[in-house]
Structures are given as structure tokens and as C-alpha cells.
Amino acid sequence: MEEKEEKKDIEIQEDEPIEQPQQETEQQQAPEAESGSKRHKGRRAHVKALEEAKAKYAELNETYLRLYSEFDNYRKRTAKEKLELSATASAAVMKDLLPVLDDFERAIQNMEKNGNEADLQGVTLIYNKFKSTLQKRGLEEIVAIDCDFNTDEHEALTTIPAPDESKKGKVIDVIQKGYKLNGVVIRFARVVVGS
């Protein structure tokens, strides 16, 4: 009987080591299943974070492009305004100098009538220098005689009967010269138009 009991003990001892590895493998499989689900959750979180980062990047890139465009438009607009301002900034000064130019022209006409050559040469020299200085700054005279009447450049003070058909609707006489500053009319030419 002792031998049978020993065999049973041996059998029990043999069975026990077999059961333990099975339990261990089941315990090992459970953490692997848990770690697999953790990996899957980690991947989902990583993909979600990547999508959020891409969306944030697209939003920031769009904001950057808009700001860059707005700044570029601002830069171009201010550069254009500076050019226009510098081109027309002297318009007020030029308008004030136009009567002086007119006075020079009247003085030269009177001196030619009176025949005072010495004074005429001096005044003509000063007039030409003054006029060329103004022309360098962008002042130009509006040509009016024998041109079609143009309301953008001319101001009709009166109309007279045209001496012939070719003079109808044209400028016959200029009462006061008109001027442009850098292409912009600063004083209209006052004219007489044939009708």
C-alpha cells in the first residue's frame, strides 16, 4: 500500500508541474492580449494626434498666407500712395508759381513792344531758367490753340463764330494757359471756342 501511495504522490507531483505551465501560459497570453489592445489604442491616439496636427498646420498655413497677402497688398498700396504723394505734393507750390510764370510772359510781351533789348534779354533769360526748372519738376503746358475743345483740359470762357468750317468746335484763342503736373491738370486752359 505504501507503494501505491507513493505512486499516487508521484502521479500528483507529476500532474502538478504540468498544470503550472498551462496556468503560466494562460497568464502570459492575457498580458499579451492586454498589451495588444494597448498598442491598438496607442496607434489610434497617435493617428488622431497626427490628424489634429495636420489640421492645425493647415489652419496656421492658411492664416500665414492671408497675413502675407494682406501685408503685400499694404506694402504695394503704400508704395503707390507715396509715389502719388510725391508726384502731386508740389501741386500747391506749382499752382502758386503759375501766376509768376504768367507775369513773366506778360513782361516779355510788353518789353518786346517797347523795344528795350537789354531788359528783354535779362528777363527772357530768367524766364527760360524758371520755366525749365518747373518743367524738370513735372510741369507741362497744355497745348490748346487749334486743338479740339476738350473739357478735360480746357475751360471755355466764350464762343465766337468760326472764321471757317474747319475751326468749328476748336480752340481759336487762349486767354490763360493751362498746365499739368505729372499728367494731372492743375489749371485748365481758359479758351475761346469757335462755333
C-alpha positions, 0 to 999 in steps of 0.5 A: 500500500505504501507503494501505491501511495507513493505512486499516487504522490508521484502521479500528483507531483507529476500532474502538478508541474504540468498544470503550472505551465498551462496556468503560466501560459494562460497568464502570459497570453492575457498580458499579451492580449492586454498589451495588444489592445494597448498598442491598438489604442496607442496607434489610434491616439497617435493617428488622431494626434497626427490628424489634429496636427495636420489640421492645425498646420493647415489652419496656421498655413492658411492664416500665414498666407492671408497675413502675407497677402494682406501685408503685400497688398499694404506694402504695394498700396503704400508704395503707390500712395507715396509715389502719388504723394510725391508726384502731386505734393508740389501741386500747391507750390506749382499752382502758386508759381503759375501766376509768376510764370504768367507775369513773366510772359506778360513782361516779355510781351510788353518789353518786346513792344517797347523795344528795350533789348537789354531788359528783354534779354535779362528777363527772357533769360530768367524766364527760360531758367524758371520755366525749365526748372518747373518743367524738370519738376513735372510741369507741362503746358497744355497745348490748346490753340487749334486743338479740339475743345476738350473739357478735360483740359480746357475751360471755355470762357466764350464762343465766337463764330468760326472764321471757317468750317474747319475751326468749328468746335476748336480752340481759336484763342487762349486767354490763360494757359493751362498746365499739368503736373505729372499728367494731372491738370492743375489749371485748365486752359481758359479758351475761346471756342469757335462755333 
